[in-house]
């Protein structure tokens, strides 16, 4: 036995300890399954969503003092020591989030001279003040008459008439930008004023004296196209009064038809909070009565996002039941529960009831010939099936009973193959949504206008196709694998678009390569493994800060986290490293890490909505991913296998 092998064996955690943790975590996870078979955990963002909920109430004069009091408790609790509000736990101040949180607290009644409000105000002014906020924040401030409308870009609702060949049109936006922007175009046309019944303002957040430059728009990319579009915005502002009103009216009708068709019942437009809120405000601006069925439905969809914890409350950006359910299923299956177990059969039944098999959906704009099939992220969102969810659900169905669920699995495979982009990768909701010109428009400073192919979604699609029997020489698979090879970073890692960050992307890619039977000694595989090992922390775990999405902060770590440790372990095991010292120390870290019942303690955010703009904390990740990783380690050790047999 070599010295290295002896050290690895000595460091290996005892399997009985690992099994004890698995048993406890599995019992807890199964106990959180709903009666109808699904799982759904909290999905937390930053201060902006709960603050905007308060804005909405005051815009409509539908104030709910009790709920808003609870939200205020939450907002105060996530204020950081620097005085402002960050985009993620323990992050730097974000001036836009801070302005919204401060304004919401003032609406609720917080004294501006109280210590927390004074600290917030000082921090906001030091960061440039409310004039230094992003376009979405400026739009909210314009509705409340805190800034003039010249502080936001020209946004003509006539964009609804733009054909597909036009440089900028709604179909060149990502699904989330599309559903958020269409009702926003109505508001931009009508320029309504918030009721603001308590007449709350935040002029103290602006540096004085103010001038025209305080409202100057920014070039979101720094590219010369951005400068050109800023010039065109100024021209558009001059000619805007000349646009005929009858054309504007027809465009408003078309926009309302768009959102009403996608109203999505009580699950809301696009299944996401900003689209729901903008739709409700657009209905209100058009004079819809409170009891109008569409307006009432829009309002109810928003209420369904609230999380009430008794003394405090917050509003989620959306709900994640399909995603939580399919990932929890993988974890339970990996832990050893057979696919025919009643609990898993209930979960599969619940998922099958939500399969999207009809022809409607925005994805058909680019792929009209792709057969329908797939799952959304939320309870219901039929216009927007999610490629990532579809792949992970179908893999779980295949693991549970591939023959029994074959029709759904086959439909998913056909749809996913049909959704592949020209460069070999897959985006989350649309194919070939990579019109990078659009990112230069002044409205695009939120950095989320597009849905281009990404490594993590591509890896999941490949893992699924390979798991169900597609071969690596299949055209779609071969193109996807080549895309992954081309996207590898110089240091061996892969960027993670939907999870934080390079650990997530690298785990995803390694799973796909393992499913394809890639040579583990190939240079790109060795380089990826070396990178993962180099990022292991002294305590044996892995961590990666949300700030790694900024180019100059790629290596930033504040703490090991259970979720990222699990991803790293799953990645190492996919690369044949189950017997490595790194894997042993990572498993021991999870065994020893503090838990609250069956859930590992985790405060740090573990996912991203839009890099550098909007971050997420999936509360379920620290429950099912560590269980998954520990179970896989046990399974490989007990079977003397070196790599897992499944795609994920």
C-alpha positions as CSV (number, residue, x, y, z in Angstrom):
1,X,0.0,0.0,0.0
2,X,1.4,3.4,-0.9
3,X,1.7,6.2,1.6
4,X,-1.0,8.2,-0.2
5,X,-3.3,5.1,-0.1
6,X,-2.7,4.6,3.6
7,X,-3.4,8.3,4.4
8,X,-6.6,8.1,2.3
9,X,-7.7,4.9,4.2
10,X,-6.9,6.5,7.5
11,X,-8.9,9.6,6.6
12,X,-11.9,7.7,5.3
13,X,-15.0,8.2,7.5
14,X,-16.6,5.1,9.0
15,X,-19.5,3.9,6.9
16,X,-21.6,3.3,10.0
17,X,-21.3,7.0,10.9
18,X,-22.2,7.9,7.3
19,X,-25.2,5.5,7.4
20,X,-26.5,7.0,10.6
21,X,-26.5,10.5,9.1
22,X,-28.2,9.2,6.0
23,X,-30.9,7.4,8.0
24,X,-31.6,10.5,10.0
25,X,-31.6,12.9,7.0
26,X,-33.8,10.5,4.9
27,X,-36.4,10.2,7.6
28,X,-36.5,14.0,7.9
29,X,-36.8,14.6,4.2
30,X,-39.5,12.0,3.8
31,X,-41.4,13.6,6.7
32,X,-41.5,16.9,4.8
33,X,-43.2,15.4,1.8
34,X,-46.7,16.9,1.3
35,X,-49.7,14.5,1.4
36,X,-50.1,14.7,-2.4
37,X,-46.5,13.6,-2.9
38,X,-44.6,16.8,-3.7
39,X,-41.9,18.8,-1.8
40,X,-41.7,22.5,-1.8
41,X,-39.2,24.5,0.2
42,X,-38.9,28.3,0.8
43,X,-37.1,30.2,-2.0
44,X,-35.6,33.4,-0.6
45,X,-34.2,36.3,-2.5
46,X,-32.9,39.7,-1.3
47,X,-34.8,42.7,0.2
48,X,-36.2,43.9,-3.1
49,X,-39.1,41.4,-3.4
50,X,-40.6,42.0,0.1
51,X,-40.0,45.7,-0.3
52,X,-41.8,45.7,-3.6
53,X,-44.7,43.9,-2.0
54,X,-45.1,46.8,0.3
55,X,-44.7,49.2,-2.6
56,X,-47.6,47.4,-4.4
57,X,-49.9,47.8,-1.4
58,X,-49.2,51.5,-1.2
59,X,-49.4,52.0,-5.0
60,X,-52.9,50.4,-5.0
61,X,-53.9,51.8,-1.6
62,X,-54.5,48.3,-0.4
63,X,-52.4,48.5,2.8
64,X,-52.2,45.4,5.0
65,X,-50.7,46.8,8.2
66,X,-50.3,43.4,9.9
67,X,-48.5,41.7,7.0
68,X,-46.4,44.8,6.3
69,X,-45.4,45.0,10.0
70,X,-44.1,41.4,9.7
71,X,-42.2,42.1,6.5
72,X,-40.6,45.1,8.2
73,X,-39.3,42.8,10.9
74,X,-37.7,40.7,8.2
75,X,-36.2,43.7,6.3
76,X,-34.6,44.9,9.5
77,X,-33.2,41.5,10.3
78,X,-31.3,41.3,6.9
79,X,-29.8,44.7,7.1
80,X,-26.0,44.3,7.1
81,X,-23.4,45.9,9.4
82,X,-22.5,48.3,6.6
83,X,-25.9,49.9,7.0
84,X,-27.4,48.8,3.7
85,X,-28.9,45.8,2.2
86,X,-27.0,43.3,0.0
87,X,-28.0,41.0,-2.8
88,X,-27.1,38.0,-0.7
89,X,-26.2,37.1,2.9
90,X,-23.1,38.9,4.1
91,X,-22.7,40.7,0.8
92,X,-21.7,44.2,-0.1
93,X,-24.2,47.0,-0.1
94,X,-26.5,47.2,-3.2
95,X,-27.8,50.7,-3.5
96,X,-30.9,49.7,-5.4
97,X,-31.9,47.0,-2.9
98,X,-31.1,49.4,-0.1
99,X,-33.2,52.3,-1.5
100,X,-36.2,49.9,-1.8
101,X,-35.8,48.5,1.7
102,X,-35.4,51.9,3.2
103,X,-38.5,53.3,1.3
104,X,-40.6,50.2,2.3
105,X,-39.7,50.6,6.0
106,X,-40.6,54.3,5.8
107,X,-43.9,53.4,4.3
108,X,-44.6,51.0,7.1
109,X,-43.8,53.8,9.6
110,X,-40.2,53.4,10.7
111,X,-38.9,56.7,12.1
112,X,-36.2,58.1,9.8
113,X,-34.2,59.2,12.9
114,X,-34.1,55.7,14.3
115,X,-30.6,54.2,14.4
116,X,-31.2,51.6,11.7
117,X,-32.8,54.1,9.3
118,X,-30.0,56.6,9.9
119,X,-27.3,54.0,9.2
120,X,-29.2,52.9,6.0
121,X,-29.5,56.5,4.8
122,X,-25.8,57.2,5.4
123,X,-24.8,54.1,3.6
124,X,-27.1,54.8,0.6
125,X,-25.8,58.4,0.3
126,X,-22.2,57.2,0.5
127,X,-23.0,54.8,-2.3
128,X,-24.2,57.6,-4.6
129,X,-27.8,58.0,-3.4
130,X,-31.1,57.0,-5.0
131,X,-30.0,58.6,-8.3
132,X,-27.5,55.8,-8.6
133,X,-30.1,53.0,-8.7
134,X,-30.9,50.7,-11.5
135,X,-33.6,51.1,-14.1
136,X,-36.2,48.9,-12.3
137,X,-35.7,50.9,-9.0
138,X,-36.0,54.2,-10.9
139,X,-39.2,53.0,-12.5
140,X,-40.7,52.3,-9.1
141,X,-39.5,55.7,-7.9
142,X,-41.1,57.3,-10.9
143,X,-44.4,55.7,-10.2
144,X,-44.2,57.2,-6.7
145,X,-43.2,60.6,-8.1
146,X,-39.8,60.5,-6.5
147,X,-38.0,60.9,-9.8
148,X,-39.2,62.4,-13.1
149,X,-40.0,60.0,-16.0
150,X,-36.8,61.2,-17.8
151,X,-34.9,59.1,-15.2
152,X,-36.0,55.9,-17.0
153,X,-35.4,54.9,-20.6
154,X,-37.9,55.5,-23.3
155,X,-40.0,52.3,-23.4
156,X,-42.6,52.4,-26.1
157,X,-45.5,50.0,-25.9
158,X,-45.5,49.9,-29.7
159,X,-42.7,47.4,-29.3
160,X,-45.5,44.9,-29.2
161,X,-45.8,45.3,-33.0
162,X,-42.1,44.8,-33.7
163,X,-41.7,41.8,-36.0
164,X,-39.1,39.0,-35.3
165,X,-36.6,40.5,-37.8
166,X,-36.5,43.8,-36.0
167,X,-33.3,44.3,-33.9
168,X,-35.3,44.6,-30.7
169,X,-38.6,42.8,-30.0
170,X,-40.2,40.9,-27.2
171,X,-39.3,37.5,-28.7
172,X,-35.6,38.3,-28.5
173,X,-35.9,38.7,-24.7
174,X,-35.7,35.9,-22.2
175,X,-39.0,34.5,-20.9
176,X,-38.6,36.4,-17.6
177,X,-37.8,39.7,-19.3
178,X,-40.6,39.2,-21.7
179,X,-43.3,38.6,-19.0
180,X,-41.9,41.4,-16.8
181,X,-41.5,43.9,-19.7
182,X,-44.8,43.6,-21.5
183,X,-47.0,44.9,-18.7
184,X,-44.2,47.4,-17.8
185,X,-44.6,48.8,-21.3
186,X,-48.2,49.5,-20.5
187,X,-47.2,51.4,-17.3
188,X,-44.6,53.3,-19.2
189,X,-47.2,54.4,-21.7
190,X,-49.8,55.4,-19.1
191,X,-47.4,56.8,-16.5
192,X,-49.8,56.3,-13.6
193,X,-49.3,57.7,-10.2
194,X,-49.2,55.6,-7.0
195,X,-52.0,56.4,-4.6
196,X,-49.4,56.5,-1.8
197,X,-52.1,57.3,0.7
198,X,-49.6,58.2,3.5
199,X,-47.7,60.5,1.1
200,X,-44.3,58.9,2.0
201,X,-41.3,60.2,0.1
202,X,-37.6,59.5,0.1
203,X,-36.1,62.8,-1.1
204,X,-33.5,62.5,1.7
205,X,-31.9,59.7,-0.2
206,X,-30.9,62.0,-3.1
207,X,-27.8,64.1,-3.0
208,X,-28.6,67.8,-3.4
209,X,-28.6,70.0,-5.3
210,X,-29.7,67.7,-8.1
211,X,-29.2,68.3,-11.7
212,X,-30.0,66.7,-15.0
213,X,-27.0,64.5,-14.8
214,X,-28.4,62.8,-11.7
215,X,-30.9,61.1,-13.9
216,X,-28.5,60.2,-16.7
217,X,-28.9,56.7,-18.0
218,X,-25.9,54.3,-18.1
219,X,-24.5,52.2,-20.9
220,X,-25.1,48.7,-19.4
221,X,-22.2,47.1,-21.3
222,X,-19.7,49.8,-22.0
223,X,-19.9,48.8,-25.7
224,X,-20.1,51.5,-28.4
225,X,-23.6,50.1,-29.3
226,X,-24.7,51.1,-25.8
227,X,-23.5,54.6,-26.4
228,X,-25.4,54.7,-29.7
229,X,-28.6,53.4,-28.1
230,X,-28.2,56.1,-25.3
231,X,-28.1,58.7,-28.1
232,X,-31.2,57.1,-29.7
233,X,-32.9,57.2,-26.3
234,X,-32.4,60.9,-26.2
235,X,-33.8,61.3,-29.7
236,X,-36.7,59.1,-28.8
237,X,-37.5,61.3,-25.9
238,X,-37.8,64.3,-28.2
239,X,-40.1,62.6,-30.7
240,X,-42.1,60.6,-28.2
241,X,-45.0,63.2,-28.1
242,X,-45.4,62.7,-31.8
243,X,-46.4,59.1,-31.5
244,X,-50.1,58.7,-32.5
245,X,-52.4,57.8,-29.6
246,X,-54.5,55.4,-31.5
247,X,-51.4,53.3,-32.3
248,X,-50.4,53.4,-28.6
249,X,-53.9,52.3,-27.6
250,X,-53.8,49.3,-30.0
251,X,-50.3,48.4,-28.6
252,X,-51.6,48.5,-25.1
253,X,-54.5,46.2,-26.1
254,X,-52.0,43.8,-27.6
255,X,-49.9,43.9,-24.4
256,X,-52.8,43.2,-22.2
257,X,-53.9,40.4,-24.5
258,X,-50.4,38.9,-24.1
259,X,-50.4,38.9,-20.3
260,X,-54.0,37.9,-19.9
261,X,-53.5,34.9,-22.2
262,X,-50.6,34.0,-19.9
263,X,-52.3,34.9,-16.6
264,X,-51.7,31.3,-15.4
265,X,-54.5,31.3,-12.8
266,X,-53.4,31.8,-9.2
267,X,-49.9,30.7,-10.2
268,X,-49.4,34.0,-11.8
269,X,-48.0,35.5,-15.1
270,X,-44.8,33.6,-15.8
271,X,-44.9,32.2,-12.3
272,X,-42.6,35.1,-11.1
273,X,-43.3,38.0,-8.8
274,X,-42.2,41.0,-10.9
275,X,-44.4,39.9,-13.9
276,X,-47.4,39.3,-11.5
277,X,-47.0,42.8,-9.9
278,X,-46.5,44.6,-13.2
279,X,-49.6,42.9,-14.6
280,X,-51.7,43.9,-11.6
281,X,-50.5,47.5,-11.8
282,X,-51.3,47.6,-15.5
283,X,-54.8,46.3,-14.9
284,X,-55.2,48.9,-12.2
285,X,-53.9,51.7,-14.5
286,X,-56.4,50.7,-17.1
287,X,-59.3,51.0,-14.6
288,X,-60.0,47.4,-13.9
289,X,-62.2,47.2,-10.8
290,X,-60.8,45.3,-7.8
291,X,-63.4,42.5,-8.3
292,X,-62.6,42.1,-12.0
293,X,-61.7,38.4,-12.4
294,X,-58.4,39.0,-14.1
295,X,-57.3,41.6,-11.6
296,X,-58.5,39.5,-8.6
297,X,-56.6,36.5,-10.0
298,X,-53.4,38.5,-10.4
299,X,-53.7,39.8,-6.9
300,X,-54.2,36.4,-5.4
301,X,-51.2,35.0,-7.3
302,X,-49.0,37.5,-5.4
303,X,-50.5,36.6,-2.0
304,X,-49.5,33.0,-2.6
305,X,-45.8,33.9,-2.5
306,X,-45.9,35.2,1.1
307,X,-44.1,33.2,3.8
308,X,-45.5,34.0,7.2
309,X,-43.3,33.0,10.1
310,X,-45.5,34.4,12.9
311,X,-43.5,37.4,14.0
312,X,-41.9,38.1,10.6
313,X,-42.8,37.5,6.9
314,X,-41.3,37.9,3.5
315,X,-42.3,37.5,-0.1
316,X,-40.7,34.9,-2.4
317,X,-39.8,35.6,-6.0
318,X,-41.5,32.5,-7.1
319,X,-42.3,28.9,-6.0
320,X,-40.1,25.9,-6.7
321,X,-42.2,22.7,-6.2
322,X,-41.3,20.8,-9.3
323,X,-37.6,21.5,-8.9
324,X,-37.7,20.6,-5.2
325,X,-39.7,17.5,-5.9
326,X,-37.5,16.0,-8.6
327,X,-34.2,16.8,-6.7
328,X,-35.7,15.3,-3.5
329,X,-36.6,12.2,-5.4
330,X,-33.1,11.7,-6.7
331,X,-31.8,12.1,-3.1
332,X,-34.4,9.6,-1.7
333,X,-33.6,7.1,-4.5
334,X,-29.9,7.5,-4.0
335,X,-30.4,6.8,-0.2
336,X,-31.8,3.4,-1.1
337,X,-35.6,3.9,-1.2
338,X,-36.9,1.7,-4.1
339,X,-38.8,3.3,-6.9
340,X,-41.9,1.4,-6.1
341,X,-42.1,2.8,-2.6
342,X,-45.5,4.4,-1.9
343,X,-43.9,7.8,-1.1
344,X,-42.0,7.8,-4.4
345,X,-45.0,6.6,-6.3
346,X,-47.0,9.6,-4.9
347,X,-44.2,11.9,-6.0
348,X,-44.1,10.5,-9.5
349,X,-47.9,10.7,-9.8
350,X,-47.8,14.3,-8.7
351,X,-45.2,15.1,-11.3
352,X,-47.0,13.3,-14.1
353,X,-50.1,15.3,-13.4
354,X,-48.0,18.4,-14.2
355,X,-46.4,17.3,-17.4
356,X,-46.9,19.9,-20.2
357,X,-48.0,18.1,-23.4
358,X,-49.9,20.8,-25.3
359,X,-48.7,22.9,-28.1
360,X,-48.9,26.4,-26.6
361,X,-45.8,28.1,-25.2
362,X,-43.4,30.8,-26.1
363,X,-40.7,28.3,-26.8
364,X,-42.5,27.5,-30.0
365,X,-41.5,30.8,-31.5
366,X,-38.1,29.5,-32.1
367,X,-38.8,25.7,-32.3
368,X,-42.3,25.4,-33.9
369,X,-41.6,21.8,-35.0
370,X,-40.4,20.5,-31.6
371,X,-43.0,18.1,-30.1
372,X,-44.3,19.3,-26.7
373,X,-43.2,17.7,-23.5
374,X,-41.7,18.9,-20.3
375,X,-42.2,20.4,-16.9
376,X,-42.3,23.9,-15.5
377,X,-40.4,25.1,-12.4
378,X,-43.5,26.2,-10.5
379,X,-46.8,24.4,-9.7
380,X,-48.3,25.6,-13.0
381,X,-46.6,27.6,-15.8
382,X,-47.6,25.9,-19.0
383,X,-46.4,28.6,-21.4
384,X,-42.9,28.2,-19.9
385,X,-41.7,24.6,-19.5
386,X,-38.1,24.6,-18.1
387,X,-35.5,22.6,-20.0
388,X,-33.5,22.0,-16.8
389,X,-36.5,20.8,-14.8
390,X,-37.6,18.6,-17.6
391,X,-34.2,16.8,-17.8
392,X,-34.0,16.3,-14.0
393,X,-37.7,15.1,-13.7
394,X,-37.2,12.7,-16.5
395,X,-34.0,11.3,-15.0
396,X,-35.9,10.8,-11.7
397,X,-38.7,9.0,-13.5
398,X,-36.2,6.8,-15.3
399,X,-34.5,5.9,-12.0
400,X,-37.9,5.1,-10.3
401,X,-39.2,2.9,-13.1
402,X,-38.1,3.6,-16.6
403,X,-40.5,1.2,-18.3
404,X,-43.5,2.4,-16.4
405,X,-42.9,6.1,-17.2
406,X,-41.4,5.6,-20.7
407,X,-44.0,7.6,-22.6
408,X,-43.3,10.7,-20.5
409,X,-39.5,10.1,-20.6
410,X,-39.6,9.7,-24.4
411,X,-41.6,12.9,-24.9
412,X,-39.1,14.8,-22.7
413,X,-36.2,13.5,-24.7
414,X,-37.8,14.5,-28.0
415,X,-38.6,18.0,-26.7
416,X,-35.1,18.5,-25.2
417,X,-33.4,17.4,-28.5
418,X,-35.6,19.8,-30.3
419,X,-34.6,22.6,-27.9
420,X,-30.9,22.3,-28.5
421,X,-29.3,25.6,-29.7
422,X,-27.1,26.0,-32.8
423,X,-23.9,26.1,-30.8
424,X,-24.7,22.6,-29.2
425,X,-25.8,23.9,-25.8
426,X,-29.2,24.4,-24.2
427,X,-30.8,27.4,-22.6
428,X,-33.3,27.2,-19.8
429,X,-36.5,28.2,-21.6
430,X,-35.8,29.1,-25.2
431,X,-33.5,28.0,-28.0
432,X,-30.9,30.3,-29.5
433,X,-31.9,33.2,-27.2
434,X,-28.5,34.8,-27.7
435,X,-29.2,38.1,-29.3
436,X,-26.4,39.9,-27.5
437,X,-27.2,43.2,-29.2
438,X,-30.2,43.5,-26.9
439,X,-28.0,43.7,-23.8
440,X,-26.9,47.1,-25.0
441,X,-30.3,48.8,-24.6
442,X,-30.4,51.2,-21.6
443,X,-33.3,49.2,-20.1
444,X,-30.9,46.2,-19.9
445,X,-28.9,47.3,-16.9
446,X,-30.3,44.4,-14.9
447,X,-28.2,42.1,-17.0
448,X,-30.9,39.5,-17.6
449,X,-32.4,40.2,-21.0
450,X,-31.3,36.9,-22.6
451,X,-31.4,33.1,-22.0
452,X,-28.4,31.8,-23.9
453,X,-27.1,28.2,-23.6
454,X,-25.3,27.5,-20.3
455,X,-23.0,24.7,-19.1
456,X,-25.2,23.5,-16.3
457,X,-28.4,23.2,-18.3
458,X,-26.5,21.6,-21.2
459,X,-24.9,19.1,-18.8
460,X,-28.2,18.2,-17.4
461,X,-29.7,17.6,-20.8
462,X,-26.8,15.4,-21.8
463,X,-26.9,13.5,-18.5
464,X,-30.5,12.7,-19.1
465,X,-30.1,11.6,-22.8
466,X,-27.2,9.5,-22.0
467,X,-28.9,7.9,-18.9
468,X,-31.8,6.7,-21.0
469,X,-29.6,5.2,-23.7
470,X,-28.5,7.8,-26.2
471,X,-25.0,7.2,-27.4
472,X,-22.2,9.7,-27.4
473,X,-22.1,9.6,-31.2
474,X,-25.7,10.7,-31.4
475,X,-25.6,14.1,-33.1
476,X,-27.3,16.0,-30.3
477,X,-25.0,14.4,-27.7
478,X,-21.8,14.8,-29.6
479,X,-22.6,18.5,-30.2
480,X,-23.4,19.0,-26.5
481,X,-20.2,17.4,-25.3
482,X,-18.2,19.5,-27.7
483,X,-20.0,22.6,-26.3
484,X,-19.0,21.6,-22.8
485,X,-15.3,21.1,-23.8
486,X,-15.3,24.5,-25.4
487,X,-16.8,26.2,-22.4
488,X,-14.2,24.9,-19.8
489,X,-12.4,27.7,-18.0
490,X,-8.6,27.9,-18.3
491,X,-8.2,26.7,-14.6
492,X,-10.3,23.6,-15.3
493,X,-13.6,24.7,-13.9
494,X,-16.9,25.4,-15.5
495,X,-19.1,28.5,-14.9
496,X,-22.4,27.8,-13.0
497,X,-25.3,29.9,-14.4
498,X,-28.1,28.8,-12.1
499,X,-26.1,27.6,-9.0
500,X,-23.3,29.3,-7.1
501,X,-21.0,29.0,-9.0
502,X,-17.9,27.2,-10.5
503,X,-18.4,24.3,-8.1
504,X,-22.0,23.9,-9.4
505,X,-20.9,24.2,-13.0
506,X,-18.0,21.8,-12.6
507,X,-20.2,19.2,-10.8
508,X,-22.7,19.5,-13.6
509,X,-20.2,19.1,-16.4
510,X,-18.4,16.1,-14.7
511,X,-21.7,14.3,-14.4
512,X,-22.4,14.6,-18.1
513,X,-18.9,13.4,-19.0
514,X,-19.2,10.5,-16.7
515,X,-22.5,9.5,-18.3
516,X,-20.8,9.7,-21.7
517,X,-18.1,7.3,-20.6
518,X,-15.4,10.0,-20.9
519,X,-11.8,8.9,-20.3
520,X,-11.1,9.9,-16.7
521,X,-7.4,10.5,-17.6
522,X,-8.2,12.9,-20.4
523,X,-6.6,16.3,-19.8
524,X,-9.9,18.2,-19.3
525,X,-11.1,15.7,-16.7
526,X,-7.8,15.8,-14.8
527,X,-7.8,19.5,-14.9
528,X,-11.3,19.7,-13.5
529,X,-10.5,17.3,-10.7
530,X,-7.4,19.2,-9.8
531,X,-9.4,22.5,-9.7
532,X,-12.0,20.9,-7.4
533,X,-9.4,19.6,-5.0
534,X,-7.6,23.0,-5.0
535,X,-10.8,24.7,-3.8
536,X,-11.3,22.4,-0.8
537,X,-11.2,24.3,2.4
538,X,-9.1,23.5,5.5
539,X,-12.2,22.1,7.3
540,X,-12.7,19.6,4.4
541,X,-15.7,21.3,2.9
542,X,-16.2,23.5,-0.1
543,X,-17.5,27.1,-0.3
544,X,-17.9,29.7,-2.9
545,X,-19.2,33.2,-2.4
546,X,-21.9,34.8,-4.6
547,X,-19.3,37.5,-5.3
548,X,-17.5,35.1,-7.6
549,X,-19.8,36.2,-10.4
550,X,-17.7,39.4,-10.6
551,X,-14.6,38.7,-12.7
552,X,-12.0,40.0,-10.2
553,X,-13.5,38.0,-7.3
554,X,-13.5,34.5,-8.7
555,X,-11.8,32.8,-5.8
556,X,-13.7,34.5,-3.0
557,X,-14.9,32.2,-0.1
558,X,-16.4,33.1,3.2
559,X,-17.2,29.7,4.5
560,X,-17.7,26.1,3.6
561,X,-21.4,25.3,2.9
562,X,-23.2,21.9,3.0
563,X,-24.7,22.5,-0.5
564,X,-21.4,23.3,-2.2
565,X,-19.6,20.6,-0.4
566,X,-22.2,18.1,-1.7
567,X,-21.8,19.4,-5.2
568,X,-18.1,19.1,-5.1
569,X,-18.3,15.5,-3.7
570,X,-20.8,14.5,-6.4
571,X,-18.4,16.0,-9.0
572,X,-15.4,14.2,-7.7
573,X,-17.3,10.9,-7.6
574,X,-18.5,11.4,-11.1
575,X,-14.8,11.7,-12.1
576,X,-13.9,8.5,-10.3
577,X,-12.4,10.1,-7.2
578,X,-14.5,8.3,-4.6
579,X,-11.4,6.8,-2.9
580,X,-9.5,10.1,-2.8
581,X,-8.4,11.9,0.3
582,X,-10.4,14.9,-0.9
583,X,-13.6,12.9,-1.0
584,X,-13.0,11.3,2.4
585,X,-12.4,14.7,4.0
586,X,-15.5,16.2,2.3
587,X,-17.7,13.3,3.5
588,X,-16.4,13.7,7.0
589,X,-17.1,17.4,6.9
590,X,-20.8,16.7,6.0
591,X,-21.0,14.0,8.8
592,X,-19.7,16.5,11.4
593,X,-21.4,19.7,10.0
594,X,-24.2,21.1,12.3
595,X,-27.8,20.2,11.4
596,X,-31.2,21.3,12.6
597,X,-32.9,18.0,12.6
598,X,-32.4,16.5,9.2
599,X,-31.4,19.8,7.6
600,X,-27.8,21.1,7.4
601,X,-27.4,24.6,8.7
602,X,-26.8,27.1,5.9
603,X,-27.2,30.8,5.8
604,X,-25.2,31.6,2.6
605,X,-27.1,31.9,-0.6
606,X,-26.5,28.9,-3.0
607,X,-28.0,30.0,-6.3
608,X,-28.4,32.8,-8.8
609,X,-31.3,34.3,-10.7
610,X,-29.2,36.8,-12.6
611,X,-25.4,37.0,-12.0
612,X,-24.4,40.2,-10.2
613,X,-28.0,41.3,-10.0
614,X,-30.3,38.8,-8.3
615,X,-29.4,35.9,-6.0
616,X,-31.4,33.0,-4.4
617,X,-31.3,30.8,-1.4
618,X,-33.0,27.5,-2.0
619,X,-33.9,26.3,1.5
620,X,-34.2,22.7,0.3
621,X,-30.6,22.5,-1.1
622,X,-29.0,22.0,2.3
623,X,-31.4,19.1,3.0
624,X,-31.4,16.9,-0.1
625,X,-28.0,17.6,-1.7
626,X,-25.9,16.5,1.3
627,X,-28.1,13.4,1.7
628,X,-27.5,12.7,-2.0
629,X,-23.8,13.0,-1.7
630,X,-23.4,10.9,1.4
631,X,-25.7,8.2,0.0
632,X,-23.7,8.1,-3.2
633,X,-20.4,7.8,-1.3
634,X,-21.8,4.9,0.7
635,X,-23.2,3.2,-2.4
636,X,-19.9,3.4,-4.3
637,X,-17.9,2.2,-1.3
638,X,-20.1,-0.7,-0.5
639,X,-20.2,-1.8,-4.2
640,X,-16.5,-1.2,-4.8
641,X,-17.6,0.9,-7.8
642,X,-15.5,3.9,-8.9
643,X,-18.2,6.0,-10.7
644,X,-22.0,6.3,-10.4
645,X,-24.2,4.6,-12.9
646,X,-26.7,7.5,-13.2
647,X,-26.6,10.8,-15.1
648,X,-26.6,12.9,-12.0
